[in-house]
Amino acid sequence: MNPDQTKKTLVLRGVGVSPGVAIGRVYRFNPLDSQVSLYKLNSPSLIPGEILRFKKAVKESEHQLLGIQRNLKKTKVTEPLYVIDVHILILKDKKFINRTIKNIQRLKINAEWAVRLTLDRYEQIFEKVEDNYIRGRVSDIRNVSQRILSNLAGKKKESVWVNDEKVIVVAQDISPANTVQMKLDKVIGFATDAGGRTSHTAIVARDMELPAVVGLDNITRFVRTGDEIIVDGISGLVVVNPYPEMSQRYEEKKLLHSAARDEYLKDAKSPAITIDRYAVNIGCNIEFVEEIPSAIAHGAEHIGLYRTEFIYINRQELPTEEDHYENYRQVVGTKDLLWSTIRTFDLGGDKFPSSQKPVKELNPQMGLRAIRFCLKEVEIFKSQLRAIWRAGAYGKTRILFPMISSVEEIVEAKRLLEETRKELMAQGENIASEMEIGAMIEVPAAVVIADKLAREVDFFSIGTNDLIQYSLAIDRSNERLTYLYEPLHPAVLKLVKSVVDTAHEAGIRVSMCGEMAGDPMCTLILLGMELDELSMNHLAVPRIKKIIRESKLEESKLLLEKALSFNMASEVREYVQNYMKERFPVEFQNEND
């Protein structure tokens, strides 16, 4: 009998943030896995040597702790001594040692992964303990395991996953730095405790076209590396240890989804023009140059948002002007794109190189980030601006300044942009002959003064992720508040419409690059506002374009008018959902909203 069949089947509900179905084995990600590699021992003769490696690492760990203990005893700092005693006891614990040795023998795996599996087991046991203090002591086992792993690794830095098997990553959450650690070509899906539709996990999953469910609360408590799992990013369900009939049904669902996606791709490059001839430019949001071919294949006509923060992620030093230039030139120089919009870096919070960590802020999302950081660190900012000017010589380029909240900010940013242009001209550099300038509208203050900002720029780009967060006073990274994060909230609709109307009165174009732009449930609402451009993850492009091609601007305006007549967000959501499902039954046949 398959051992998985003896395990209890669990069905967990979360938020489906990237469509599709993934069926495979769990890889339970932990940040300490940056030192853990997995490989099979090809011969039984290798097992004794691997056990010896483990025992030596344990002994070395004990020597290190005893040394620390001796040094502490020479000082007046004695409080940590009992913690070290606990760690030494764990290192001598026969159950800890024997379980790890059995993992090596039974699974024929290397010592690093055997330690990791032992830690997995202890974490599961401690999670079930009701006493908070006892439950918290699992951190001691983690620390001991980390020390053993460090001694096993020596000076080598292994990658997270080097086995050939494709895996579904299960984690509490996944940060930008975690993503860089992973071998993403081995990942077929994601499932996380935390997160929402705009979390980093969600964005990465959509960009990679991998099924993902987030906001599961406690999936990490129920799974271990190697468990069989199904991730249904369409309905937001995760099935742990599915029984055979269930696996078969999901295999069929997976095939159906793939077939539907292929159907969308047939007409992906057709323009998004309504039946009554209203045209919307559809672009793509990217973070890596490597995403561009897929963006074009899915029908993106331009790059509506190039997030440049990832040039900074996971590096010891700040990127040079040449680092910026090489990245931007590859984007701007791509054929088949009408233009590329480069957003200056939105650094802040957790998006900093390791050597440039800012002072810790109580609320980094409202702290020194984006344009605020750029105008404070002028030389860092100018390095990026110079690179954008130089790359702009190879294709139409637009520059976008994030988190604008005052006219002073946009005026100063423009001054520095012009200053760098003159510097480059004086040096005889080949640069863009012109550059359209845009302001991101993502804080309520920018909406209120949109008429004044419109005099300073060539276009607006509405960043709904932050605009919704700040307008509704919701921390979008807090999974407990996910239910309040509502793009169809009457206040959000009125704010967006106000920006669009103000931009058009001033004679400038207006785009939307937030996640709302790629939500098919919102497509007719946004069409009714007469946005000029929508930019989204490439997976959403064919579907959004198809809905627009089968619609009329006139009907979308009527839908918008009706939506704005409701008082409550729930009423708007219910009405729009029912309308869209009835109007586009094929597009929404798998929706379980």
Steps between C-alpha positions, in 0.01 A plus 500: 500500500620852423598652838329827400167315498529437874532873572202719573375711209471869588331774297607856583345817362700813428522768233568385145740759360634327190274270296572142407541164671826358633530141619823382658714460809548757774823683556451674836712811464688645792749790470769288666483271196742737326762261639311177431540289191321175425661207329466126510783274609551286191664214687433344844874522559466880522260487797761443777706793372193726499415399857858577600473846334189565707662387826807716435276803434316433828830471689630818337179680599545387860862622507389840367229536765737397778746762377232769505399387846858526629537851360171609655605374841795740488256792474216620715248409227361172631136502382570313169676214680182303564403528133835355399448218750168421332664498156774264620235268646321492163828410329535208742137394474493139379159533333618801296820320400336164429213647298747681275715190455189296414405763240841450337471121509134459407475770230861470381541878506779738598549620858382858432160388380471243776546778759240709318244216514566450871438869561178473295380224729578691820326811368185298435508352851554836671221666299249266666602601854247740656743664742640810322833491683568134420387550139742788467796284603510350151720801421777332702483194274506727194812675627676173572404366156629820339836457675529136388408595143757779499770258609392246239508765228840638600581793274278372219169663422259249359189585307158433646392214280734300282299182460350435155145463630253786439345626822220712642644752744314527831610777738375742762572776250747565221701822490689641199826374650351149542399496135853574390622206714275250326563304186178621343529268202431214744184664642154417362281679757479693826291477818561736794357573843504875446447732206227650284435579134777760491762318710842422359413131472192585292691728263783251446256212446300692238815615322622140484153367411507268800189410703501660844277521805588733788337603829461136613577594864671179610580268210859474625365321809342223295759413238849360485750490218405210272126507568273486194307821446265669254496878458188631324568864425165533322278433802752576777513144636792288612463125550756320714540124447215467245340161449539345150158601362558860606842505334341373179234772503763767548712357220197552274446853632867576432464388138181705454667813634799456270267455202308815589824697533614379157166616360559851639850511351365448147377859483732648763666741258173642367446857623265582788237695307135493603215424264429875484869569420641626831866393524693419817876444495583186696843475659687275737660544842843342529779465754754308294623540143441127451122555526479705180472214244207352692341845531511545123376146437200573723410811303658785697545802276733690732665482841269701722710455812857382537559462874868576544528400867619152411826643370569576867383176656744244643819693438763624740557837332285750315478443123716723284376719216623229259296236684190713452584580138554137396160401643308793353660471156382140471144607581487813287676339205244220467317487167121468490451741795345842436677645805645409838409674825781488755396577856777646712573278794245463775753410766392485862377247755660162417629600155859595579840354421641332809768766548256790463230417755315815607423592855220273617163673466180418683301531177736466202215511246444862603865573572811599308436318173450557128531865390562609859809284522615605152481873577692444822770280344554711189817336368343153514196641318706681234691180423170340403379804305819512294461132413139554390601790273775289342279194450229722354713548189407146394121526508205705618529540875274649762608572856264460793548648847338299784309608810460865403309692767586863419580729209835578664608137460423480130663839434820396679506161323464676165780739593736211572391324180586812299827544691612148407398557138725808478788316669479215249470739205813681619682166514394419144292199602239356265166550680125512432390804303189528717348335803136490604464560873235334714383516860365201686170575667500270802434720803176692568686833507599451135135445407398826669768705321486305172405815309823669614715192442358466148663831404842354578487160326412329173301214649365350821533138604260389773657257746191341652690268735610788722210731417254244638723433800534865596143600416338220697763500780582133437841339532485280190770270641277417798310186406243567773387806304487338157119506506506882521730546201234574239581662161126542437448703818294812408774727639765333283284526187435869562869570560604324178228669295601838639862444389397391150264794453759748627771359273280519192392855582869591508563321170727227632473121481423282798605141563440251778780266603368358828360149540149634443594552133551127452184393685246394232215565743596871490561529126165650393500737798842634395393512137203712604741750657675526160852423614747528212729218613491197726818321609500163676677168546544331164275205589199732524555679167319263256191471719470875561543575130234243407247652742564849359464378140160347582371811678365844423616820663135601530404192705806538724400857585154380600655230720726759664206733561307219667802396710545856625136512611557246779593595854686187606801321354325165536212626285737618228693172506183288481349701217819514290571129554151399392515731199842375383414131548179540302659718234814285457402146611799332334757736655361457852386136495770395750458794736393414854484851639 
